[in-house]
Amino acid sequence: MKKLFFAVPLVALLLAGCSTPAPTVDKAAADKPAATQAAKTADRSAALGGTVTYDRGVKVTVKSDGFKPVSQYAYGAVDGKAAVFELTVVNGGKEELNAGLMSMPKVTVGAKNAKAESVIDSEAKLGVDTLSTILPGETQTVKFAAGITAADAGVVRVEVMGPNPFTDKAAIFKGAVK
């Protein structure tokens, strides 16, 4: 009786797995050269102030607002200042976009991409706002900041998670903070 108790669910699970539709092959994509396809998916970088556009119509822009003074209690600031950035996400697609993870970019500096500390300053509203669900046709913008020294301000890299963290590569923005 115990064997039957385990066998029935196992058989049902196996049969359910066999009934899923087979994957399809996009003939148009298969006919294109592999180099063209790789270039299309690999190009996820832009200069600070530029825009990265994903296949689903989602556009991501990061621009530098320069160095701004922060409150004395700001976490992560360098010499009372922070490099401030503005992240804008436009949902030009047909489905809603859960952009919460996109509002936590990674900022690195220098030739070795040393991680810059995120700055949190509630008085200046830096590091406290996040993106939420963005409906088709809508735009959301948040400001974030990083603790960057003046010496490291010439080589800055901001990495924003893709709209789908499992399938989309991160958008990478490079430039200088002035």
Rosetta constraint file for C-alpha pairs under 8 A:
AtomPair CA 1 CA 5 HARMONIC 6.31 0.50
AtomPair CA 2 CA 6 HARMONIC 6.62 0.50
AtomPair CA 3 CA 7 HARMONIC 5.99 0.50
AtomPair CA 4 CA 8 HARMONIC 6.05 0.50
AtomPair CA 5 CA 9 HARMONIC 7.40 0.50
AtomPair CA 6 CA 10 HARMONIC 6.40 0.50
AtomPair CA 7 CA 11 HARMONIC 6.13 0.50
AtomPair CA 8 CA 12 HARMONIC 6.23 0.50
AtomPair CA 9 CA 13 HARMONIC 6.06 0.50
AtomPair CA 10 CA 14 HARMONIC 6.25 0.50
AtomPair CA 11 CA 15 HARMONIC 6.17 0.50
AtomPair CA 12 CA 16 HARMONIC 6.13 0.50
AtomPair CA 13 CA 17 HARMONIC 6.27 0.50
AtomPair CA 14 CA 18 HARMONIC 6.47 0.50
AtomPair CA 15 CA 19 HARMONIC 6.59 0.50
AtomPair CA 16 CA 20 HARMONIC 7.27 0.50
AtomPair CA 25 CA 30 HARMONIC 7.52 0.50
AtomPair CA 26 CA 30 HARMONIC 6.14 0.50
AtomPair CA 27 CA 31 HARMONIC 6.16 0.50
AtomPair CA 28 CA 32 HARMONIC 6.77 0.50
AtomPair CA 29 CA 37 HARMONIC 7.82 0.50
AtomPair CA 32 CA 36 HARMONIC 6.89 0.50
AtomPair CA 32 CA 37 HARMONIC 7.11 0.50
AtomPair CA 33 CA 37 HARMONIC 6.73 0.50
AtomPair CA 34 CA 38 HARMONIC 6.14 0.50
AtomPair CA 35 CA 39 HARMONIC 6.10 0.50
AtomPair CA 36 CA 40 HARMONIC 6.27 0.50
AtomPair CA 37 CA 41 HARMONIC 6.51 0.50
AtomPair CA 38 CA 42 HARMONIC 5.81 0.50
AtomPair CA 39 CA 43 HARMONIC 5.98 0.50
AtomPair CA 41 CA 169 HARMONIC 7.99 0.50
AtomPair CA 42 CA 169 HARMONIC 7.81 0.50
AtomPair CA 44 CA 52 HARMONIC 5.97 0.50
AtomPair CA 44 CA 53 HARMONIC 7.77 0.50
AtomPair CA 44 CA 169 HARMONIC 7.08 0.50
AtomPair CA 44 CA 170 HARMONIC 6.83 0.50
AtomPair CA 44 CA 171 HARMONIC 4.90 0.50
AtomPair CA 44 CA 172 HARMONIC 6.20 0.50
AtomPair CA 45 CA 52 HARMONIC 6.51 0.50
AtomPair CA 45 CA 171 HARMONIC 5.64 0.50
AtomPair CA 45 CA 172 HARMONIC 4.51 0.50
AtomPair CA 45 CA 173 HARMONIC 5.65 0.50
AtomPair CA 45 CA 174 HARMONIC 7.79 0.50
AtomPair CA 46 CA 50 HARMONIC 5.38 0.50
AtomPair CA 46 CA 51 HARMONIC 6.34 0.50
AtomPair CA 46 CA 52 HARMONIC 6.49 0.50
AtomPair CA 46 CA 171 HARMONIC 7.91 0.50
AtomPair CA 46 CA 172 HARMONIC 6.39 0.50
AtomPair CA 46 CA 173 HARMONIC 4.93 0.50
AtomPair CA 46 CA 174 HARMONIC 6.56 0.50
AtomPair CA 47 CA 173 HARMONIC 5.10 0.50
AtomPair CA 47 CA 174 HARMONIC 4.86 0.50
AtomPair CA 47 CA 175 HARMONIC 5.73 0.50
AtomPair CA 48 CA 61 HARMONIC 7.96 0.50
AtomPair CA 48 CA 62 HARMONIC 5.82 0.50
AtomPair CA 48 CA 63 HARMONIC 5.11 0.50
AtomPair CA 48 CA 64 HARMONIC 6.51 0.50
AtomPair CA 48 CA 173 HARMONIC 5.19 0.50
AtomPair CA 48 CA 174 HARMONIC 5.42 0.50
AtomPair CA 48 CA 175 HARMONIC 5.30 0.50
AtomPair CA 48 CA 176 HARMONIC 7.67 0.50
AtomPair CA 49 CA 61 HARMONIC 6.43 0.50
AtomPair CA 49 CA 62 HARMONIC 5.47 0.50
AtomPair CA 49 CA 63 HARMONIC 4.06 0.50
AtomPair CA 49 CA 64 HARMONIC 6.84 0.50
AtomPair CA 50 CA 61 HARMONIC 5.86 0.50
AtomPair CA 50 CA 62 HARMONIC 6.76 0.50
AtomPair CA 50 CA 63 HARMONIC 7.28 0.50
AtomPair CA 50 CA 173 HARMONIC 7.58 0.50
AtomPair CA 51 CA 59 HARMONIC 6.48 0.50
AtomPair CA 51 CA 60 HARMONIC 5.52 0.50
AtomPair CA 51 CA 61 HARMONIC 4.47 0.50
AtomPair CA 51 CA 62 HARMONIC 7.24 0.50
AtomPair CA 52 CA 59 HARMONIC 5.70 0.50
AtomPair CA 52 CA 60 HARMONIC 5.25 0.50
AtomPair CA 52 CA 61 HARMONIC 6.52 0.50
AtomPair CA 52 CA 171 HARMONIC 6.45 0.50
AtomPair CA 53 CA 57 HARMONIC 6.40 0.50
AtomPair CA 53 CA 58 HARMONIC 5.79 0.50
AtomPair CA 53 CA 59 HARMONIC 4.42 0.50
AtomPair CA 53 CA 60 HARMONIC 6.45 0.50
AtomPair CA 54 CA 58 HARMONIC 5.26 0.50
AtomPair CA 54 CA 59 HARMONIC 6.33 0.50
AtomPair CA 56 CA 92 HARMONIC 7.40 0.50
AtomPair CA 56 CA 93 HARMONIC 5.30 0.50
AtomPair CA 56 CA 94 HARMONIC 7.88 0.50
AtomPair CA 57 CA 91 HARMONIC 6.48 0.50
AtomPair CA 57 CA 92 HARMONIC 4.50 0.50
AtomPair CA 57 CA 93 HARMONIC 4.61 0.50
AtomPair CA 58 CA 89 HARMONIC 7.04 0.50
AtomPair CA 58 CA 90 HARMONIC 5.67 0.50
AtomPair CA 58 CA 91 HARMONIC 4.67 0.50
AtomPair CA 58 CA 92 HARMONIC 5.26 0.50
AtomPair CA 58 CA 93 HARMONIC 6.10 0.50
AtomPair CA 58 CA 163 HARMONIC 7.30 0.50
AtomPair CA 59 CA 89 HARMONIC 5.68 0.50
AtomPair CA 59 CA 90 HARMONIC 5.04 0.50
AtomPair CA 59 CA 91 HARMONIC 6.61 0.50
AtomPair CA 59 CA 92 HARMONIC 7.19 0.50
AtomPair CA 60 CA 87 HARMONIC 7.29 0.50
AtomPair CA 60 CA 88 HARMONIC 5.83 0.50
AtomPair CA 60 CA 89 HARMONIC 4.71 0.50
AtomPair CA 60 CA 90 HARMONIC 6.60 0.50
AtomPair CA 60 CA 171 HARMONIC 7.52 0.50
AtomPair CA 61 CA 86 HARMONIC 7.96 0.50
AtomPair CA 61 CA 87 HARMONIC 5.80 0.50
AtomPair CA 61 CA 88 HARMONIC 5.14 0.50
AtomPair CA 61 CA 89 HARMONIC 6.55 0.50
AtomPair CA 62 CA 85 HARMONIC 6.64 0.50
AtomPair CA 62 CA 86 HARMONIC 5.60 0.50
AtomPair CA 62 CA 87 HARMONIC 4.67 0.50
AtomPair CA 62 CA 88 HARMONIC 6.50 0.50
AtomPair CA 62 CA 158 HARMONIC 7.93 0.50
AtomPair CA 62 CA 173 HARMONIC 6.94 0.50
AtomPair CA 63 CA 85 HARMONIC 5.63 0.50
AtomPair CA 63 CA 86 HARMONIC 5.35 0.50
AtomPair CA 63 CA 87 HARMONIC 6.84 0.50
AtomPair CA 64 CA 83 HARMONIC 7.61 0.50
AtomPair CA 64 CA 84 HARMONIC 6.17 0.50
AtomPair CA 64 CA 85 HARMONIC 4.52 0.50
AtomPair CA 64 CA 86 HARMONIC 6.44 0.50
AtomPair CA 64 CA 177 HARMONIC 6.22 0.50
AtomPair CA 65 CA 83 HARMONIC 7.31 0.50
AtomPair CA 65 CA 84 HARMONIC 5.24 0.50
AtomPair CA 65 CA 85 HARMONIC 5.42 0.50
AtomPair CA 65 CA 86 HARMONIC 6.96 0.50
AtomPair CA 65 CA 177 HARMONIC 7.77 0.50
AtomPair CA 66 CA 83 HARMONIC 5.57 0.50
AtomPair CA 66 CA 84 HARMONIC 5.76 0.50
AtomPair CA 66 CA 85 HARMONIC 7.47 0.50
AtomPair CA 66 CA 177 HARMONIC 5.40 0.50
AtomPair CA 66 CA 178 HARMONIC 5.01 0.50
AtomPair CA 67 CA 81 HARMONIC 6.19 0.50
AtomPair CA 67 CA 82 HARMONIC 5.39 0.50
AtomPair CA 67 CA 83 HARMONIC 4.44 0.50
AtomPair CA 67 CA 84 HARMONIC 6.06 0.50
AtomPair CA 67 CA 177 HARMONIC 7.31 0.50
AtomPair CA 67 CA 178 HARMONIC 6.75 0.50
AtomPair CA 68 CA 81 HARMONIC 5.42 0.50
AtomPair CA 68 CA 82 HARMONIC 5.55 0.50
AtomPair CA 68 CA 83 HARMONIC 6.46 0.50
AtomPair CA 68 CA 84 HARMONIC 6.64 0.50
AtomPair CA 69 CA 80 HARMONIC 5.81 0.50
AtomPair CA 69 CA 81 HARMONIC 4.34 0.50
AtomPair CA 69 CA 82 HARMONIC 6.48 0.50
AtomPair CA 70 CA 74 HARMONIC 6.25 0.50
AtomPair CA 70 CA 77 HARMONIC 7.38 0.50
AtomPair CA 70 CA 80 HARMONIC 5.76 0.50
AtomPair CA 70 CA 81 HARMONIC 5.49 0.50
AtomPair CA 70 CA 82 HARMONIC 6.73 0.50
AtomPair CA 70 CA 121 HARMONIC 6.84 0.50
AtomPair CA 70 CA 123 HARMONIC 7.98 0.50
AtomPair CA 70 CA 124 HARMONIC 6.56 0.50
AtomPair CA 71 CA 80 HARMONIC 7.17 0.50
AtomPair CA 71 CA 121 HARMONIC 6.77 0.50
AtomPair CA 71 CA 123 HARMONIC 6.72 0.50
AtomPair CA 71 CA 124 HARMONIC 7.28 0.50
AtomPair CA 72 CA 80 HARMONIC 6.77 0.50
AtomPair CA 73 CA 121 HARMONIC 7.15 0.50
AtomPair CA 74 CA 119 HARMONIC 6.66 0.50
AtomPair CA 74 CA 120 HARMONIC 5.66 0.50
AtomPair CA 74 CA 121 HARMONIC 4.53 0.50
AtomPair CA 74 CA 122 HARMONIC 7.65 0.50
AtomPair CA 75 CA 118 HARMONIC 7.81 0.50
AtomPair CA 75 CA 119 HARMONIC 5.36 0.50
AtomPair CA 75 CA 120 HARMONIC 5.14 0.50
AtomPair CA 75 CA 121 HARMONIC 6.54 0.50
AtomPair CA 76 CA 117 HARMONIC 5.50 0.50
AtomPair CA 76 CA 118 HARMONIC 5.88 0.50
AtomPair CA 76 CA 119 HARMONIC 4.55 0.50
AtomPair CA 76 CA 120 HARMONIC 6.83 0.50
AtomPair CA 76 CA 146 HARMONIC 7.12 0.50
AtomPair CA 76 CA 147 HARMONIC 5.45 0.50
AtomPair CA 77 CA 81 HARMONIC 5.56 0.50
AtomPair CA 77 CA 82 HARMONIC 5.32 0.50
AtomPair CA 77 CA 117 HARMONIC 7.88 0.50
AtomPair CA 77 CA 119 HARMONIC 5.74 0.50
AtomPair CA 77 CA 146 HARMONIC 7.12 0.50
AtomPair CA 77 CA 147 HARMONIC 4.69 0.50
AtomPair CA 77 CA 148 HARMONIC 7.70 0.50
AtomPair CA 78 CA 82 HARMONIC 6.39 0.50
AtomPair CA 78 CA 147 HARMONIC 5.32 0.50
AtomPair CA 78 CA 148 HARMONIC 6.43 0.50
AtomPair CA 78 CA 149 HARMONIC 6.36 0.50
AtomPair CA 81 CA 147 HARMONIC 7.44 0.50
AtomPair CA 82 CA 119 HARMONIC 6.89 0.50
AtomPair CA 82 CA 145 HARMONIC 5.91 0.50
AtomPair CA 82 CA 146 HARMONIC 5.65 0.50
AtomPair CA 82 CA 147 HARMONIC 5.15 0.50
AtomPair CA 82 CA 148 HARMONIC 6.58 0.50
AtomPair CA 83 CA 145 HARMONIC 5.35 0.50
AtomPair CA 83 CA 146 HARMONIC 5.29 0.50
AtomPair CA 83 CA 147 HARMONIC 6.32 0.50
AtomPair CA 83 CA 148 HARMONIC 6.24 0.50
AtomPair CA 83 CA 177 HARMONIC 6.93 0.50
AtomPair CA 84 CA 143 HARMONIC 6.91 0.50
AtomPair CA 84 CA 144 HARMONIC 5.87 0.50
AtomPair CA 84 CA 145 HARMONIC 4.32 0.50
AtomPair CA 84 CA 146 HARMONIC 6.70 0.50
AtomPair CA 85 CA 143 HARMONIC 5.65 0.50
AtomPair CA 85 CA 144 HARMONIC 5.42 0.50
AtomPair CA 85 CA 145 HARMONIC 5.89 0.50
AtomPair CA 86 CA 141 HARMONIC 6.89 0.50
AtomPair CA 86 CA 142 HARMONIC 5.89 0.50
AtomPair CA 86 CA 143 HARMONIC 4.50 0.50
AtomPair CA 86 CA 144 HARMONIC 6.47 0.50
AtomPair CA 87 CA 103 HARMONIC 7.59 0.50
AtomPair CA 87 CA 141 HARMONIC 5.54 0.50
AtomPair CA 87 CA 142 HARMONIC 5.40 0.50
AtomPair CA 87 CA 143 HARMONIC 6.13 0.50
AtomPair CA 87 CA 144 HARMONIC 7.62 0.50
AtomPair CA 88 CA 139 HARMONIC 7.05 0.50
AtomPair CA 88 CA 140 HARMONIC 5.81 0.50
AtomPair CA 88 CA 141 HARMONIC 4.34 0.50
AtomPair CA 88 CA 142 HARMONIC 6.69 0.50
AtomPair CA 89 CA 139 HARMONIC 5.71 0.50
AtomPair CA 89 CA 140 HARMONIC 5.55 0.50
AtomPair CA 89 CA 141 HARMONIC 6.47 0.50
AtomPair CA 90 CA 134 HARMONIC 7.96 0.50
AtomPair CA 90 CA 137 HARMONIC 7.10 0.50
AtomPair CA 90 CA 138 HARMONIC 6.07 0.50
AtomPair CA 90 CA 139 HARMONIC 4.41 0.50
AtomPair CA 90 CA 140 HARMONIC 6.72 0.50
AtomPair CA 91 CA 96 HARMONIC 7.64 0.50
AtomPair CA 91 CA 97 HARMONIC 6.99 0.50
AtomPair CA 91 CA 134 HARMONIC 6.43 0.50
AtomPair CA 91 CA 135 HARMONIC 6.68 0.50
AtomPair CA 91 CA 136 HARMONIC 5.23 0.50
AtomPair CA 91 CA 137 HARMONIC 5.46 0.50
AtomPair CA 91 CA 138 HARMONIC 5.70 0.50
AtomPair CA 91 CA 139 HARMONIC 6.34 0.50
AtomPair CA 92 CA 136 HARMONIC 5.87 0.50
AtomPair CA 92 CA 137 HARMONIC 5.34 0.50
AtomPair CA 92 CA 138 HARMONIC 7.62 0.50
AtomPair CA 93 CA 136 HARMONIC 5.65 0.50
AtomPair CA 93 CA 137 HARMONIC 7.29 0.50
AtomPair CA 94 CA 136 HARMONIC 5.50 0.50
AtomPair CA 95 CA 135 HARMONIC 6.97 0.50
AtomPair CA 95 CA 136 HARMONIC 5.92 0.50
AtomPair CA 96 CA 133 HARMONIC 6.65 0.50
AtomPair CA 96 CA 134 HARMONIC 5.71 0.50
AtomPair CA 96 CA 135 HARMONIC 4.46 0.50
AtomPair CA 96 CA 136 HARMONIC 5.67 0.50
AtomPair CA 97 CA 133 HARMONIC 5.43 0.50
AtomPair CA 97 CA 134 HARMONIC 5.03 0.50
AtomPair CA 97 CA 135 HARMONIC 6.33 0.50
AtomPair CA 97 CA 136 HARMONIC 7.73 0.50
AtomPair CA 97 CA 163 HARMONIC 7.09 0.50
AtomPair CA 98 CA 132 HARMONIC 6.07 0.50
AtomPair CA 98 CA 133 HARMONIC 4.34 0.50
AtomPair CA 98 CA 134 HARMONIC 6.38 0.50
AtomPair CA 98 CA 163 HARMONIC 7.65 0.50
AtomPair CA 99 CA 103 HARMONIC 6.96 0.50
AtomPair CA 99 CA 131 HARMONIC 5.56 0.50
AtomPair CA 99 CA 132 HARMONIC 5.42 0.50
AtomPair CA 99 CA 133 HARMONIC 5.79 0.50
AtomPair CA 99 CA 134 HARMONIC 6.83 0.50
AtomPair CA 99 CA 163 HARMONIC 6.54 0.50
AtomPair CA 100 CA 104 HARMONIC 7.87 0.50
AtomPair CA 100 CA 130 HARMONIC 6.27 0.50
AtomPair CA 100 CA 131 HARMONIC 4.98 0.50
AtomPair CA 100 CA 132 HARMONIC 5.13 0.50
AtomPair CA 100 CA 133 HARMONIC 7.23 0.50
AtomPair CA 101 CA 131 HARMONIC 7.87 0.50
AtomPair CA 101 CA 161 HARMONIC 6.77 0.50
AtomPair CA 102 CA 131 HARMONIC 7.18 0.50
AtomPair CA 102 CA 160 HARMONIC 5.78 0.50
AtomPair CA 102 CA 161 HARMONIC 5.03 0.50
AtomPair CA 102 CA 162 HARMONIC 6.78 0.50
AtomPair CA 102 CA 163 HARMONIC 7.02 0.50
AtomPair CA 103 CA 130 HARMONIC 5.37 0.50
AtomPair CA 103 CA 131 HARMONIC 5.57 0.50
AtomPair CA 103 CA 142 HARMONIC 7.39 0.50
AtomPair CA 103 CA 160 HARMONIC 7.50 0.50
AtomPair CA 104 CA 130 HARMONIC 7.80 0.50
AtomPair CA 104 CA 160 HARMONIC 7.17 0.50
AtomPair CA 104 CA 161 HARMONIC 7.84 0.50
AtomPair CA 105 CA 158 HARMONIC 6.50 0.50
AtomPair CA 105 CA 159 HARMONIC 5.47 0.50
AtomPair CA 105 CA 160 HARMONIC 4.67 0.50
AtomPair CA 105 CA 161 HARMONIC 6.83 0.50
AtomPair CA 106 CA 115 HARMONIC 7.52 0.50
AtomPair CA 106 CA 116 HARMONIC 7.97 0.50
AtomPair CA 106 CA 158 HARMONIC 5.75 0.50
AtomPair CA 106 CA 159 HARMONIC 5.09 0.50
AtomPair CA 106 CA 160 HARMONIC 6.68 0.50
AtomPair CA 107 CA 115 HARMONIC 6.06 0.50
AtomPair CA 107 CA 116 HARMONIC 5.53 0.50
AtomPair CA 107 CA 117 HARMONIC 7.76 0.50
AtomPair CA 107 CA 118 HARMONIC 7.82 0.50
AtomPair CA 107 CA 146 HARMONIC 6.94 0.50
AtomPair CA 107 CA 156 HARMONIC 7.19 0.50
AtomPair CA 107 CA 157 HARMONIC 5.73 0.50
AtomPair CA 107 CA 158 HARMONIC 4.58 0.50
AtomPair CA 107 CA 159 HARMONIC 6.40 0.50
AtomPair CA 108 CA 113 HARMONIC 4.83 0.50
AtomPair CA 108 CA 114 HARMONIC 5.11 0.50
AtomPair CA 108 CA 115 HARMONIC 4.29 0.50
AtomPair CA 108 CA 116 HARMONIC 5.19 0.50
AtomPair CA 108 CA 156 HARMONIC 5.99 0.50
AtomPair CA 108 CA 157 HARMONIC 5.22 0.50
AtomPair CA 108 CA 158 HARMONIC 6.54 0.50
AtomPair CA 109 CA 113 HARMONIC 4.87 0.50
AtomPair CA 109 CA 114 HARMONIC 5.25 0.50
AtomPair CA 109 CA 115 HARMONIC 6.48 0.50
AtomPair CA 109 CA 116 HARMONIC 6.55 0.50
AtomPair CA 109 CA 148 HARMONIC 7.67 0.50
AtomPair CA 109 CA 152 HARMONIC 5.95 0.50
AtomPair CA 109 CA 153 HARMONIC 7.28 0.50
AtomPair CA 109 CA 155 HARMONIC 5.60 0.50
AtomPair CA 109 CA 156 HARMONIC 4.59 0.50
AtomPair CA 109 CA 157 HARMONIC 6.14 0.50
AtomPair CA 110 CA 114 HARMONIC 6.38 0.50
AtomPair CA 110 CA 152 HARMONIC 5.82 0.50
AtomPair CA 110 CA 154 HARMONIC 7.68 0.50
AtomPair CA 110 CA 155 HARMONIC 5.11 0.50
AtomPair CA 110 CA 156 HARMONIC 6.60 0.50
AtomPair CA 111 CA 155 HARMONIC 7.10 0.50
AtomPair CA 113 CA 157 HARMONIC 7.47 0.50
AtomPair CA 116 CA 146 HARMONIC 6.01 0.50
AtomPair CA 116 CA 147 HARMONIC 5.84 0.50
AtomPair CA 116 CA 148 HARMONIC 6.24 0.50
AtomPair CA 117 CA 146 HARMONIC 5.53 0.50
AtomPair CA 117 CA 147 HARMONIC 5.20 0.50
AtomPair CA 117 CA 148 HARMONIC 7.68 0.50
AtomPair CA 118 CA 127 HARMONIC 7.42 0.50
AtomPair CA 118 CA 144 HARMONIC 7.89 0.50
AtomPair CA 118 CA 145 HARMONIC 6.04 0.50
AtomPair CA 118 CA 146 HARMONIC 4.47 0.50
AtomPair CA 118 CA 147 HARMONIC 6.23 0.50
AtomPair CA 119 CA 126 HARMONIC 6.88 0.50
AtomPair CA 119 CA 127 HARMONIC 6.25 0.50
AtomPair CA 119 CA 144 HARMONIC 7.46 0.50
AtomPair CA 119 CA 145 HARMONIC 5.16 0.50
AtomPair CA 119 CA 146 HARMONIC 4.99 0.50
AtomPair CA 119 CA 147 HARMONIC 6.03 0.50
AtomPair CA 120 CA 125 HARMONIC 7.93 0.50
AtomPair CA 120 CA 126 HARMONIC 5.50 0.50
AtomPair CA 120 CA 127 HARMONIC 4.65 0.50
AtomPair CA 120 CA 128 HARMONIC 6.79 0.50
AtomPair CA 120 CA 145 HARMONIC 7.43 0.50
AtomPair CA 121 CA 125 HARMONIC 5.92 0.50
AtomPair CA 121 CA 126 HARMONIC 5.09 0.50
AtomPair CA 121 CA 127 HARMONIC 6.53 0.50
AtomPair CA 121 CA 128 HARMONIC 7.53 0.50
AtomPair CA 122 CA 126 HARMONIC 6.19 0.50
AtomPair CA 122 CA 127 HARMONIC 7.54 0.50
AtomPair CA 122 CA 128 HARMONIC 6.52 0.50
AtomPair CA 125 CA 129 HARMONIC 7.16 0.50
AtomPair CA 125 CA 143 HARMONIC 7.85 0.50
AtomPair CA 126 CA 143 HARMONIC 6.10 0.50
AtomPair CA 126 CA 144 HARMONIC 5.20 0.50
AtomPair CA 126 CA 145 HARMONIC 6.16 0.50
AtomPair CA 127 CA 143 HARMONIC 7.14 0.50
AtomPair CA 127 CA 144 HARMONIC 5.07 0.50
AtomPair CA 127 CA 145 HARMONIC 6.59 0.50
AtomPair CA 129 CA 142 HARMONIC 6.27 0.50
AtomPair CA 129 CA 143 HARMONIC 7.39 0.50
AtomPair CA 130 CA 142 HARMONIC 6.52 0.50
AtomPair CA 131 CA 140 HARMONIC 6.65 0.50
AtomPair CA 131 CA 141 HARMONIC 7.30 0.50
AtomPair CA 131 CA 142 HARMONIC 6.85 0.50
AtomPair CA 134 CA 138 HARMONIC 5.97 0.50
AtomPair CA 134 CA 139 HARMONIC 6.89 0.50
AtomPair CA 134 CA 140 HARMONIC 7.13 0.50
AtomPair CA 148 CA 152 HARMONIC 6.32 0.50
AtomPair CA 148 CA 153 HARMONIC 6.43 0.50
AtomPair CA 149 CA 153 HARMONIC 6.33 0.50
AtomPair CA 150 CA 154 HARMONIC 7.96 0.50
AtomPair CA 152 CA 156 HARMONIC 7.37 0.50
AtomPair CA 153 CA 176 HARMONIC 5.58 0.50
AtomPair CA 153 CA 177 HARMONIC 5.14 0.50
AtomPair CA 153 CA 178 HARMONIC 7.09 0.50
AtomPair CA 154 CA 175 HARMONIC 6.93 0.50
AtomPair CA 154 CA 176 HARMONIC 4.37 0.50
AtomPair CA 154 CA 177 HARMONIC 6.37 0.50
AtomPair CA 155 CA 174 HARMONIC 7.24 0.50
AtomPair CA 155 CA 175 HARMONIC 5.90 0.50
AtomPair CA 155 CA 176 HARMONIC 5.47 0.50
AtomPair CA 156 CA 174 HARMONIC 5.66 0.50
AtomPair CA 156 CA 175 HARMONIC 5.40 0.50
AtomPair CA 156 CA 176 HARMONIC 5.67 0.50
AtomPair CA 156 CA 177 HARMONIC 7.19 0.50
AtomPair CA 157 CA 172 HARMONIC 6.82 0.50
AtomPair CA 157 CA 173 HARMONIC 5.63 0.50
AtomPair CA 157 CA 174 HARMONIC 4.52 0.50
AtomPair CA 157 CA 175 HARMONIC 6.70 0.50
AtomPair CA 158 CA 172 HARMONIC 5.73 0.50
AtomPair CA 158 CA 173 HARMONIC 5.09 0.50
AtomPair CA 158 CA 174 HARMONIC 6.45 0.50
AtomPair CA 159 CA 170 HARMONIC 6.19 0.50
AtomPair CA 159 CA 171 HARMONIC 5.70 0.50
AtomPair CA 159 CA 172 HARMONIC 4.56 0.50
AtomPair CA 159 CA 173 HARMONIC 6.44 0.50
AtomPair CA 160 CA 170 HARMONIC 5.39 0.50
AtomPair CA 160 CA 171 HARMONIC 5.13 0.50
AtomPair CA 160 CA 172 HARMONIC 6.45 0.50
AtomPair CA 161 CA 165 HARMONIC 6.33 0.50
AtomPair CA 161 CA 168 HARMONIC 7.99 0.50
AtomPair CA 161 CA 169 HARMONIC 7.06 0.50
AtomPair CA 161 CA 170 HARMONIC 4.41 0.50
AtomPair CA 161 CA 171 HARMONIC 6.42 0.50
AtomPair CA 162 CA 168 HARMONIC 4.99 0.50
AtomPair CA 162 CA 169 HARMONIC 5.44 0.50
AtomPair CA 162 CA 170 HARMONIC 4.59 0.50
AtomPair CA 162 CA 171 HARMONIC 6.29 0.50
AtomPair CA 163 CA 168 HARMONIC 6.47 0.50
AtomPair CA 164 CA 168 HARMONIC 5.31 0.50
AtomPair CA 165 CA 169 HARMONIC 7.36 0.50
AtomPair CA 165 CA 170 HARMONIC 7.98 0.50
